[in-house]
Amino acid sequence: MALAAFAKKAVGGLGLRCGAPLLADSSSTLRSLAVRGYATVLEGLKYSEDHEWVKLEGDTAVVGITDFAQEELGDLVYVELPEVGSTVTAGERFSVVESVKAASDVISPVTGEVTEVNSALSDDSSKVNTDPFGEGWMVKVKLADASQLDGLMDSNGYTDFCK
């Protein structure tokens, strides 16, 4: 199942959200909120509705799954990555991640040629859980059309999407 479907199902069942919690009411009294379920959303990245992030580096897109997605999946035990030189297509599966909960497709937010994969994930897939925006990146893609990024959400849009 795609990450978006998995996340929506989990959100509905557990009441989880991403973004920063609103901690004060109109009288500035701190409210007690369940912090679980609030995920990190970084500014300067683009986000897909399938819960992947994209960081532009020149004409190359670095792609990974969001903090929200890795939280919903749970502890990852395996990451399948495409071959360097292969083509990924926006809206289509390019990877599969397996966790202790389920296996899930990872949908490419962009189209282009895979120039590099994070081979470190073969030995330690938990990097996606511990550092999804850093050491947990999945692939680097030479973009076929950089204007595709215009169709993705910025950090504010993604935060709103996850609510």
N, C-alpha and C positions, 0 to 999 in steps of 0.2 A: 504494500500500500504506500502511496506517496506520503511524504512528510506532512504535507498540509492536511490531508485527511486524517492522519494519525493524530496530529496536534489538535485539530478541531474536535475530534472524538474525545481526546483527553481533557481538553478545555471544558467541554460540555459536561463531562462526568465529574470533574474535580473542581471546577470553578477557577481554573488557573488563568492568569493574564501575564502579559509582558509589559515592560515599561516601568517607570518610576512610580511608586505608590504615593498617593496624596496623603500626607501624614497629619495635616491640621484641618480642623473645621473652621467655620467662620469666626469663632471666638479664640482661635489660635491654640486651642487645647488639643494636645496630641491625642489621637484616637488609637486604640489598639487594633492593629490590622494584622492579618496573617501575611507575613512577608513571603512565605513559600509561593512560588509561581511567578514572581517578578523576575524577569530576565534582563540581562544586560543588552542594550541596544547602543551601538557605537555610531557617533556622527561621522560623516564623511564616507560612509559606505552606502551601497544600494542594496535593497532587499526585495526578494520575490515573495509572492503569496504562498509559495511552497516551502518557505522558511530557509532559503539559502541567502547568503550574503555575497556581495561582489565588491572588491576593492580594485580600482583602476590604477595600473602602473604603466604609464605610457599607452601603448596599444595592446597591453596584456591585462586580462582580468584574472585576479586571484579569487577563487571561489571556495566556499566552505558552507557548513550548515550553521544556523544561528544558535546562540545560547539557549533560546527558547526551545528549539528543536532537540538539541542534545539533552536538555532537561527532561523533555517529554519522553524521549527514547530510553533514558536510563543509561546504565553502564554499557558502553560499546565494547563488544568483544571481537568484532571483525569489520574491516572496511575494504570493499572491493573497488578498485580504481581503474579507470580506462588506461589504455596503452598510450604512451607518448607518440604523437604523430596521428592519432585517431581524431576524428571530427566529432564534436558534440553539437547538439542542436537544441536551441531554446525550447523549453516545454517538453523535452524528452529525457528519459532516464539516462544518466551517465555513470551512476554508481549505485551500490547497494550497501547499506550499513546494517549490521546485526547487533542487537543488544540482548540483554538478558530478558527483555520483554517481547521483542518482535524483530522481524527484518523489515526494512523500509527502503523504498526507492529514493534516490536523491535525483531531483529534476534539475537539469541545467537551466540557469537563468539567461544564458547567452549562447550564441552560435560561434564556433570557431575551431581552430586546431589546438589540441592539447600539446603544450610545449614542455610541461613539467608536471610530475605528480609528486605528492608528498609520500615518498617511499617509507619514511619513518613510521607512518601509520600501520604498515604491515607488521612491524615489530611491537608497536605500542599504540593501539587504536584509542586508548584512553586519553590521548592528547586532545582528541576532539571534545571530550568531556571537561578536561581541566583547562584548556586554552583554545576554545573554538575559533577565536579571531586571530590567534597567533600561530603557535606550533600545530594547531589542529586544522590548518588550511588543507584543502584536498587537491585541487588542480590549478594550474595556470593555463589560460586559454588565450591564444592570439585571436583577437576579435575579428570576425568577418565584417561586422557592421557596428561601430561604436554607438550609433543612434539607438540601438536596442536598450541601452542603459536608461534612456529617457522613459521607457515603459515600466521601469522598476521604481519602487518606493524609496524615499529618503528615510532617515531615522524617525522623523516625526510621523510620517505616513505609516511606517511599519509599527510603531508603537500604538497608533490608533487602530491599525488593523488587528492587532493582537488583543485588544480590549474586548 
